[in-house]
Amino acid sequence: MEMAKEDRKDENALAAAAIEGDAQALEALMEGIRDRVFNLSLRMLGTVQDAEDAAQDILVRVMTNLASFRGDSEFGTWVYRIAVNYLLNYKKSMFAHQPLDFEFYGNDIKFAVLDETDAVIEEESREELAEELKMSCTNVMLQCLDPESRCIFILGTMFKIDSRTAGQILDMTPENYRQKLSRIRKRVAAFLAEYCGLGGGMCSCRRRTAYAVKQHRINPKKLEYVRMHPLDKDVLSACKEEMEKLDELSLVFEELPAYQTPDTIRDRMEMVLKSVQMKKIQEF
């Protein structure tokens, strides 16, 4: 979800205008970063509900601290720093209370009792449920990484942010960032190769749907991922053929869609933008 250079310049100009009190510039600025903040929150926290709550908090923080943006960096980098600092310390998510690791997740895949013909799943809905499970599982798999490693992997593999910018966001040198990203990719690739069907492993989303429903991992009556609206294809990351095989396994994550912000966040942000409190903040 890396932005074109022209768009980054436009964001800095919008930020400058918004700081001067231009309400339309502020609205356009928030519209431009909303999807990025939500998708980062979703990958970092693993559930749509937690991502919605965190994204709303982050966007409010961006608005209320906008006057502190001096233009020394790109506005998007500044936003990512706020978002990353918030998400690295977020303690209210489901997985903060129920932490995962690759050993536990691998054993769950290895020893689960699967029944592809289970009557709990209607055949016509199995493909949709399998797609839901794939999207959910890949986000949950990220929770097996510690928060910093997860963030490094997401920024480098899914958001395609260059090492210089990622280093600024995470307060580390580009060289240190690249070294850490390489090690994390190898860990993820090794897990995918052994367990995930997308990477040639033993698990199959389609065969696992009934088990996932019984374990309340997915709810057939409330499918979150397949009902969200993906962003346009031209902003999605795609696998590069020249990548080494090891990287290609971890790049399963690059094929995940980026989503438009759910309407709940849009409605809340519109309410905040029009609130009396926001007008007072802009007057400072």
Order of alpha helices (4+ residues) and beta strands (2+ residues): alpha-alpha-alpha-alpha-alpha-alpha-alpha-alpha-alpha-alpha-alpha-alpha-alpha-alpha
